[in-house]
Amino acid sequence: MADGKTPKFCNEAGVRVIHVGVKEFECIGAKPPFDHPHVFLDMGRENEIVCGYCSTLYKFDPALKEDESRPADALYHEPAHAVAGHG
């Protein structure tokens, strides 16, 4: 990843497929506090992968940027206070 952070994706909407612009990322299931254990997924040479926790199918789409997904709200942004380490 360009900034050194692994992108996180969630399936809050409960869609069957999420298209992503990366092949390495974390699936968190739903948004906190209902997230499942954060699972690192690596598609390798494949163009799709299924999360073993929530069964979301992720498909690689080279037309998307590293920080994009379809649906767009599947890309999870941690709240600023969580990133800064302030409780």
N, CA, C and O atoms as a printed pandas DataFrame, in Angstrom:
     atom_number atom_name residue_name chain_id  residue_number  x_coord  y_coord  z_coord
0              1         N          MET        A               1    0.836   -1.157    0.000
1              2        CA          MET        A               1    0.000    0.000    0.000
2              3         C          MET        A               1    0.892    1.235    0.000
3              4         O          MET        A               1    1.956    1.248    0.620
4              5         N          ALA        A               2    0.463    2.230   -0.676
5              6        CA          ALA        A               2    1.267    3.431   -0.861
6              7         C          ALA        A               2    1.622    4.103    0.466
7              8         O          ALA        A               2    2.749    4.570    0.630
8              9         N          ASP        A               3    0.684    4.162    1.417
9             10        CA          ASP        A               3    0.947    4.840    2.677
10            11         C          ASP        A               3    1.372    3.882    3.785
11            12         O          ASP        A               3    1.528    4.301    4.932
12            13         N          GLY        A               4    1.560    2.610    3.464
13            14        CA          GLY        A               4    1.997    1.632    4.447
14            15         C          GLY        A               4    0.882    1.044    5.281
15            16         O          GLY        A               4    1.140    0.175    6.113
16            17         N          LYS        A               5   -0.342    1.486    5.089
17            18        CA          LYS        A               5   -1.478    0.962    5.851
18            19         C          LYS        A               5   -2.239   -0.049    5.013
19            20         O          LYS        A               5   -2.418    0.131    3.808
20            21         N          THR        A               6   -2.678   -1.098    5.655
21            22        CA          THR        A               6   -3.499   -2.089    4.980
22            23         C          THR        A               6   -4.940   -1.604    4.992
23            24         O          THR        A               6   -5.479   -1.325    6.062
24            25         N          PRO        A               7   -5.584   -1.495    3.819
25            26        CA          PRO        A               7   -6.981   -1.048    3.814
26            27         C          PRO        A               7   -7.894   -2.056    4.502
27            28         O          PRO        A               7   -7.636   -3.260    4.501
28            29         N          LYS        A               8   -8.954   -1.541    5.081
29            30        CA          LYS        A               8   -9.949   -2.380    5.749
30            31         C          LYS        A               8  -11.283   -2.185    5.051
31            32         O          LYS        A               8  -11.675   -1.071    4.702
32            33         N          PHE        A               9  -11.968   -3.306    4.859
33            34        CA          PHE        A               9  -13.277   -3.268    4.228
34            35         C          PHE        A               9  -14.297   -3.931    5.139
35            36         O          PHE        A               9  -13.982   -4.877    5.861
36            37         N          CYS        A              10  -15.527   -3.421    5.096
37            38        CA          CYS        A              10  -16.605   -3.991    5.891
38            39         C          CYS        A              10  -17.813   -4.218    4.984
39            40         O          CYS        A              10  -17.937   -3.632    3.909
40            41         N          ASN        A              11  -18.677   -5.074    5.454
41            42        CA          ASN        A              11  -19.887   -5.379    4.687
42            43         C          ASN        A              11  -21.111   -5.018    5.517
43            44         O          ASN        A              11  -21.981   -5.852    5.765
44            45         N          GLU        A              12  -21.160   -3.785    5.933
45            46        CA          GLU        A              12  -22.271   -3.283    6.744
46            47         C          GLU        A              12  -23.608   -3.446    6.028
47            48         O          GLU        A              12  -24.628   -3.709    6.665
48            49         N          ALA        A              13  -23.605   -3.292    4.705
49            50        CA          ALA        A              13  -24.835   -3.368    3.922
50            51         C          ALA        A              13  -25.287   -4.807    3.668
51            52         O          ALA        A              13  -26.422   -5.032    3.247
52            53         N          GLY        A              14  -24.422   -5.768    3.917
53            54        CA          GLY        A              14  -24.794   -7.168    3.707
54            55         C          GLY        A              14  -24.872   -7.571    2.248
55            56         O          GLY        A              14  -25.662   -8.446    1.891
56            57         N          VAL        A              15  -24.063   -6.946    1.392
57            58        CA          VAL        A              15  -24.062   -7.297   -0.033
58            59         C          VAL        A              15  -23.321   -8.614   -0.246
59            60         O          VAL        A              15  -22.518   -9.024    0.591
60            61         N          ARG        A              16  -23.592   -9.265   -1.358
61            62        CA          ARG        A              16  -22.957  -10.550   -1.655
62            63         C          ARG        A              16  -21.515  -10.371   -2.109
63            64         O          ARG        A              16  -20.652  -11.179   -1.765
64            65         N          VAL        A              17  -21.243   -9.305   -2.891
65            66        CA          VAL        A              17  -19.919   -9.085   -3.484
66            67         C          VAL        A              17  -19.466   -7.653   -3.222
67            68         O          VAL        A              17  -20.242   -6.705   -3.342
68            69         N          ILE        A              18  -18.195   -7.518   -2.864
69            70        CA          ILE        A              18  -17.565   -6.205   -2.752
70            71         C          ILE        A              18  -16.386   -6.194   -3.716
71            72         O          ILE        A              18  -15.533   -7.082   -3.681
72            73         N          HIS        A              19  -16.347   -5.188   -4.572
73            74        CA          HIS        A              19  -15.245   -5.022   -5.524
74            75         C          HIS        A              19  -14.221   -4.086   -4.895
75            76         O          HIS        A              19  -14.574   -3.029   -4.372
76            77         N          VAL        A              20  -12.948   -4.480   -4.948
77            78        CA          VAL        A              20  -11.883   -3.701   -4.322
78            79         C          VAL        A              20  -10.743   -3.476   -5.307
79            80         O          VAL        A              20  -10.580   -4.223   -6.272
80            81         N          GLY        A              21   -9.965   -2.445   -5.049
81            82        CA          GLY        A              21   -8.842   -2.105   -5.922
82            83         C          GLY        A              21   -7.510   -2.613   -5.417
83            84         O          GLY        A              21   -6.462   -2.188   -5.903
84            85         N          VAL        A              22   -7.532   -3.519   -4.448
85            86        CA          VAL        A              22   -6.313   -4.116   -3.891
86            87         C          VAL        A              22   -6.498   -5.619   -3.773
87            88         O          VAL        A              22   -7.620   -6.125   -3.773
88            89         N          LYS        A              23   -5.379   -6.322   -3.672
89            90        CA          LYS        A              23   -5.450   -7.771   -3.497
90            91         C          LYS        A              23   -5.079   -8.199   -2.079
91            92         O          LYS        A              23   -5.249   -9.362   -1.715
92            93         N          GLU        A              24   -4.577   -7.264   -1.284
93            94        CA          GLU        A              24   -4.246   -7.530    0.116
94            95         C          GLU        A              24   -4.966   -6.508    0.979
95            96         O          GLU        A              24   -4.834   -5.303    0.762
96            97         N          PHE        A              25   -5.731   -6.985    1.963
97            98        CA          PHE        A              25   -6.543   -6.091    2.783
98            99         C          PHE        A              25   -7.051   -6.841    3.988
99           100         O          PHE        A              25   -6.801   -8.037    4.140
100          101         N          GLU        A              26   -7.775   -6.130    4.855
101          102        CA          GLU        A              26   -8.419   -6.755    6.001
102          103         C          GLU        A              26   -9.926   -6.679    5.837
103          104         O          GLU        A              26  -10.467   -5.659    5.408
104          105         N          CYS        A              27  -10.590   -7.759    6.179
105          106        CA          CYS        A              27  -12.048   -7.765    6.259
106          107         C          CYS        A              27  -12.389   -7.668    7.736
107          108         O          CYS        A              27  -11.841   -8.401    8.559
108          109         N          ILE        A              28  -13.307   -6.747    8.069
109          110        CA          ILE        A              28  -13.708   -6.584    9.469
110          111         C          ILE        A              28  -15.166   -6.970    9.694
111          112         O          ILE        A              28  -15.673   -6.840   10.809
112          113         N          GLY        A              29  -15.844   -7.441    8.655
113          114        CA          GLY        A              29  -17.257   -7.811    8.788
114          115         C          GLY        A              29  -18.123   -6.579    8.801
115          116         O          GLY        A              29  -18.209   -5.870    7.798
116          117         N          ALA        A              30  -18.767   -6.310    9.917
117          118        CA          ALA        A              30  -19.572   -5.092   10.086
118          119         C          ALA        A              30  -18.697   -4.017   10.731
119          120         O          ALA        A              30  -17.558   -4.278   11.119
120          121         N          LYS        A              31  -19.240   -2.819   10.839
121          122        CA          LYS        A              31  -18.505   -1.744   11.498
122          123         C          LYS        A              31  -18.511   -1.975   13.007
123          124         O          LYS        A              31  -19.464   -2.544   13.540
124          125         N          PRO        A              32  -17.453   -1.539   13.702
125          126        CA          PRO        A              32  -17.421   -1.665   15.163
126          127         C          PRO        A              32  -18.643   -0.989   15.777
127          128         O          PRO        A              32  -19.086    0.038   15.264
128          129         N          PRO        A              33  -19.183   -1.514   16.823
129          130        CA          PRO        A              33  -18.652   -2.583   17.658
130          131         C          PRO        A              33  -19.099   -3.979   17.245
131          132         O          PRO        A              33  -18.907   -4.931   18.001
132          133         N          PHE        A              34  -19.680   -4.121   16.084
133          134        CA          PHE        A              34  -20.207   -5.412   15.643
134          135         C          PHE        A              34  -19.269   -6.122   14.670
135          136         O          PHE        A              34  -19.671   -7.082   14.013
136          137         N          ASP        A              35  -18.032   -5.662   14.573
137          138        CA          ASP        A              35  -17.061   -6.260   13.663
138          139         C          ASP        A              35  -16.648   -7.646   14.145
139          140         O          ASP        A              35  -16.720   -7.963   15.332
140          141         N          HIS        A              36  -16.215   -8.461   13.187
141          142        CA          HIS        A              36  -15.651   -9.761   13.550
142          143         C          HIS        A              36  -14.142   -9.589   13.673
143          144         O          HIS        A              36  -13.621   -8.528   13.328
144          145         N          PRO        A              37  -13.419  -10.613   14.161
145          146        CA          PRO        A              37  -11.956  -10.475   14.203
146          147         C          PRO        A              37  -11.441  -10.040   12.831
147          148         O          PRO        A              37  -11.848  -10.586   11.805
148          149         N          HIS        A              38  -10.555   -9.065   12.823
149          150        CA          HIS        A              38  -10.047   -8.525   11.564
150          151         C          HIS        A              38   -9.152   -9.559   10.887
151          152         O          HIS        A              38   -8.143   -9.992   11.443
152          153         N          VAL        A              39   -9.545   -9.940    9.680
153          154        CA          VAL        A              39   -8.889  -11.022    8.955
154          155         C          VAL        A              39   -8.101  -10.448    7.781
155          156         O          VAL        A              39   -8.659   -9.753    6.932
156          157         N          PHE        A              40   -6.794  -10.743    7.737
157          158        CA          PHE        A              40   -5.980  -10.325    6.608
158          159         C          PHE        A              40   -6.229  -11.297    5.462
159          160         O          PHE        A              40   -6.102  -12.511    5.625
160          161         N          LEU        A              41   -6.581  -10.757    4.310
161          162        CA          LEU        A              41   -6.843  -11.571    3.129
162          163         C          LEU        A              41   -5.866  -11.201    2.019
163          164         O          LEU        A              41   -5.585  -10.023    1.798
164          165         N          ASP        A              42   -5.355  -12.197    1.332
165          166        CA          ASP        A              42   -4.405  -11.994    0.238
166          167         C          ASP        A              42   -4.864  -12.848   -0.933
167          168         O          ASP        A              42   -4.864  -14.076   -0.843
168          169         N          MET        A              43   -5.253  -12.213   -2.026
169          170        CA          MET        A              43   -5.741  -12.930   -3.202
170          171         C          MET        A              43   -4.622  -13.628   -3.968
171          172         O          MET        A              43   -4.885  -14.552   -4.738
172          173         N          GLY        A              44   -3.386  -13.199   -3.768
173          174        CA          GLY        A              44   -2.291  -13.797   -4.535
174          175         C          GLY        A              44   -2.507  -13.594   -6.024
175          176         O          GLY        A              44   -2.713  -12.470   -6.481
176          177         N          ARG        A              45   -2.459  -14.674   -6.774
177          178        CA          ARG        A              45   -2.655  -14.597   -8.235
178          179         C          ARG        A              45   -4.122  -14.596   -8.645
179          180         O          ARG        A              45   -4.457  -14.329   -9.799
180          181         N          GLU        A              46   -4.982  -14.896   -7.695
181          182        CA          GLU        A              46   -6.416  -14.954   -7.990
182          183         C          GLU        A              46   -7.010  -13.548   -8.050
183          184         O          GLU        A              46   -6.356  -12.574   -7.680
184          185         N          ASN        A              47   -8.235  -13.454   -8.511
185          186        CA          ASN        A              47   -8.926  -12.171   -8.593
186          187         C          ASN        A              47  -10.134  -12.091   -7.673
187          188         O          ASN        A              47  -10.925  -11.151   -7.759
188          189         N          GLU        A              48  -10.276  -13.082   -6.786
189          190        CA          GLU        A              48  -11.354  -13.045   -5.812
190          191         C          GLU        A              48  -10.999  -13.898   -4.621
191          192         O          GLU        A              48  -10.169  -14.803   -4.706
192          193         N          ILE        A              49  -11.643  -13.595   -3.501
193          194        CA          ILE        A              49  -11.419  -14.337   -2.267
194          195         C          ILE        A              49  -12.663  -14.202   -1.394
195          196         O          ILE        A              49  -13.369  -13.196   -1.465
196          197         N          VAL        A              50  -12.930  -15.208   -0.576
197          198        CA          VAL        A              50  -14.076  -15.205    0.335
198          199         C          VAL        A              50  -13.553  -15.103    1.760
199          200         O          VAL        A              50  -12.636  -15.832    2.139
200          201         N          CYS        A              51  -14.124  -14.209    2.547
201          202        CA          CYS        A              51  -13.764  -14.100    3.961
202          203         C          CYS        A              51  -14.318  -15.324    4.691
203          204         O          CYS        A              51  -15.500  -15.647    4.570
204          205         N          GLY        A              52  -13.466  -15.991    5.439
205          206        CA          GLY        A              52  -13.863  -17.188    6.178
206          207         C          GLY        A              52  -14.788  -16.902    7.356
207          208         O          GLY        A              52  -15.459  -17.810    7.846
208          209         N          TYR        A              53  -14.835  -15.653    7.817
209          210        CA          TYR        A              53  -15.717  -15.304    8.935
210          211         C          TYR        A              53  -17.115  -14.929    8.478
211          212         O          TYR        A              53  -18.101  -15.451    8.998
212          213         N          CYS        A              54  -17.206  -14.025    7.506
213          214        CA          CYS        A              54  -18.526  -13.489    7.146
214          215         C          CYS        A              54  -19.002  -13.924    5.758
215          216         O          CYS        A              54  -20.102  -13.566    5.336
216          217         N          SER        A              55  -18.179  -14.692    5.057
217          218        CA          SER        A              55  -18.511  -15.229    3.729
218          219         C          SER        A              55  -18.703  -14.164    2.657
219          220         O          SER        A              55  -19.297  -14.442    1.615
220          221         N          THR        A              56  -18.207  -12.944    2.895
221          222        CA          THR        A              56  -18.258  -11.911    1.860
222          223         C          THR        A              56  -17.302  -12.275    0.741
223          224         O          THR        A              56  -16.154  -12.643    0.989
224          225         N          LEU        A              57  -17.775  -12.173   -0.485
225          226        CA          LEU        A              57  -16.936  -12.411   -1.653
226          227         C          LEU        A              57  -16.328  -11.080   -2.080
227          228         O          LEU        A              57  -17.046  -10.123   -2.368
228          229         N          TYR        A              58  -15.006  -11.029   -2.116
229          230        CA          TYR        A              58  -14.286   -9.840   -2.575
230          231         C          TYR        A              58  -13.726  -10.132   -3.954
231          232         O          TYR        A              58  -13.122  -11.180   -4.178
232          233         N          LYS        A              59  -13.928   -9.201   -4.877
233          234        CA          LYS        A              59  -13.406   -9.340   -6.241
234          235         C          LYS        A              59  -12.497   -8.162   -6.548
235          236         O          LYS        A              59  -12.844   -7.009   -6.291
236          237         N          PHE        A              60  -11.326   -8.467   -7.102
237          238        CA          PHE        A              60  -10.378   -7.435   -7.493
238          239         C          PHE        A              60  -10.857   -6.761   -8.769
239          240         O          PHE        A              60  -11.236   -7.426   -9.733
240          241         N          ASP        A              61  -10.835   -5.423   -8.763
241          242        CA          ASP        A              61  -11.187   -4.631   -9.936
242          243         C          ASP        A              61  -10.057   -3.641  -10.181
243          244         O          ASP        A              61   -9.938   -2.657   -9.450
244          245         N          PRO        A              62   -9.219   -3.879  -11.198
245          246        CA          PRO        A              62   -8.069   -3.006  -11.443
246          247         C          PRO        A              62   -8.458   -1.569  -11.801
247          248         O          PRO        A              62   -7.605   -0.683  -11.780
248          249         N          ALA        A              63   -9.708   -1.328  -12.122
249          250        CA          ALA        A              63  -10.162    0.032  -12.421
250          251         C          ALA        A              63  -10.334    0.866  -11.150
251          252         O          ALA        A              63  -10.408    2.093  -11.215
252          253         N          LEU        A              64  -10.398    0.200   -9.998
253          254        CA          LEU        A              64  -10.541    0.896   -8.722
254          255         C          LEU        A              64   -9.170    1.224   -8.145
255          256         O          LEU        A              64   -8.215    0.473   -8.343
256          257         N          LYS        A              65   -9.071    2.339   -7.435
257          258        CA          LYS        A              65   -7.838    2.714   -6.752
258          259         C          LYS        A              65   -7.735    1.937   -5.442
259          260         O          LYS        A              65   -8.690    1.286   -5.019
260          261         N          GLU        A              66   -6.556    2.012   -4.800
261          262        CA          GLU        A              66   -6.334    1.303   -3.538
262          263         C          GLU        A              66   -7.332    1.698   -2.460
263          264         O          GLU        A              66   -7.666    0.891   -1.592
264          265         N          ASP        A              67   -7.805    2.931   -2.512
265          266        CA          ASP        A              67   -8.719    3.420   -1.481
266          267         C          ASP        A              67  -10.150    3.538   -1.995
267          268         O          ASP        A              67  -10.904    4.415   -1.573
268          269         N          GLU        A              68  -10.513    2.642   -2.913
269          270        CA          GLU        A              68  -11.871    2.635   -3.464
270          271         C          GLU        A              68  -12.475    1.236   -3.364
271          272         O          GLU        A              68  -11.767    0.229   -3.336
272          273         N          SER        A              69  -13.771    1.209   -3.314
273          274        CA          SER        A              69  -14.506   -0.064   -3.337
274          275         C          SER        A              69  -15.856    0.186   -3.980
275          276         O          SER        A              69  -16.303    1.324   -4.118
276          277         N          ARG        A              70  -16.482   -0.888   -4.361
277          278        CA          ARG        A              70  -17.848   -0.818   -4.884
278          279         C          ARG        A              70  -18.636   -1.895   -4.182
279          280         O          ARG        A              70  -18.383   -3.072   -4.436
280          281         N          PRO        A              71  -19.571   -1.572   -3.321
281          282        CA          PRO        A              71  -20.082   -0.241   -3.004
282          283         C          PRO        A              71  -19.036    0.594   -2.254
283          284         O          PRO        A              71  -18.199    0.064   -1.524
284          285         N          ALA        A              72  -19.110    1.907   -2.455
285          286        CA          ALA        A              72  -18.112    2.831   -1.927
286          287         C          ALA        A              72  -18.020    2.808   -0.404
287          288         O          ALA        A              72  -16.939    3.015    0.149
288          289         N          ASP        A              73  -19.131    2.561    0.281
289          290        CA          ASP        A              73  -19.096    2.587    1.742
290          291         C          ASP        A              73  -18.516    1.321    2.365
291          292         O          ASP        A              73  -18.504    1.187    3.589
292          293         N          ALA        A              74  -18.037    0.393    1.542
293          294        CA          ALA        A              74  -17.397   -0.810    2.075
294          295         C          ALA        A              74  -15.989   -0.518    2.588
295          296         O          ALA        A              74  -15.480   -1.258    3.430
296          297         N          LEU        A              75  -15.352    0.543    2.096
297          298        CA          LEU        A              75  -14.037    0.928    2.605
298          299         C          LEU        A              75  -14.230    1.520    3.993
299          300         O          LEU        A              75  -14.961    2.496    4.164
300          301         N          TYR        A              76  -13.578    0.929    4.977
301          302        CA          TYR        A              76  -13.743    1.368    6.362
302          303         C          TYR        A              76  -12.645    2.354    6.740
303          304         O          TYR        A              76  -11.461    2.091    6.529
304          305         N          HIS        A              77  -13.043    3.474    7.291
305          306        CA          HIS        A              77  -12.116    4.486    7.801
306          307         C          HIS        A              77  -12.214    4.483    9.314
307          308         O          HIS        A              77  -13.288    4.714    9.871
308          309         N          GLU        A              78  -11.098    4.222    9.981
309          310        CA          GLU        A              78  -11.113    4.258   11.440
310          311         C          GLU        A              78  -11.304    5.690   11.910
311          312         O          GLU        A              78  -10.762    6.617   11.308
312          313         N          PRO        A              79  -12.068    5.881   12.980
313          314        CA          PRO        A              79  -12.249    7.231   13.526
314          315         C          PRO        A              79  -10.888    7.837   13.906
315          316         O          PRO        A              79   -9.975    7.116   14.311
316          317         N          ALA        A              80  -10.762    9.137   13.776
317          318        CA          ALA        A              80   -9.499    9.819   14.037
318          319         C          ALA        A              80   -8.966    9.536   15.436
319          320         O          ALA        A              80   -7.759    9.375   15.616
320          321         N          HIS        A              81   -9.851    9.474   16.428
321          322        CA          HIS        A              81   -9.387    9.220   17.802
322          323         C          HIS        A              81   -8.819    7.815   17.952
323          324         O          HIS        A              81   -7.911    7.606   18.757
324          325         N          ALA        A              82   -9.329    6.854   17.204
325          326        CA          ALA        A              82   -8.810    5.486   17.279
326          327         C          ALA        A              82   -7.431    5.413   16.634
327          328         O          ALA        A              82   -6.553    4.713   17.137
328          329         N          VAL        A              83   -7.232    6.120   15.538
329          330        CA          VAL        A              83   -5.958    6.119   14.843
330          331         C          VAL        A              83   -4.897    6.801   15.691
331          332         O          VAL        A              83   -3.755    6.344   15.742
332          333         N          ALA        A              84   -5.265    7.894   16.359
333          334        CA          ALA        A              84   -4.313    8.647   17.158
334          335         C          ALA        A              84   -4.008    7.968   18.497
335          336         O          ALA        A              84   -3.065    8.343   19.195
336          337         N          GLY        A              85   -4.821    6.964   18.841
337          338        CA          GLY        A              85   -4.609    6.250   20.078
338          339         C          GLY        A              85   -5.241    6.904   21.289
339          340         O          GLY        A              85   -4.945    6.527   22.423
340          341         N          HIS        A              86   -6.096    7.865   21.068
341          342        CA          HIS        A              86   -6.810    8.500   22.172
342          343         C          HIS        A              86   -8.134    7.809   22.380
343          344         O          HIS        A              86   -8.913    7.668   21.436
344          345         N          GLY        A              87   -8.410    7.371   23.607
345          346        CA          GLY        A              87   -9.636    6.643   23.890
346          347         C          GLY        A              87  -10.772    7.490   23.958
347          348         O          GLY        A              87  -11.883    7.015   24.191
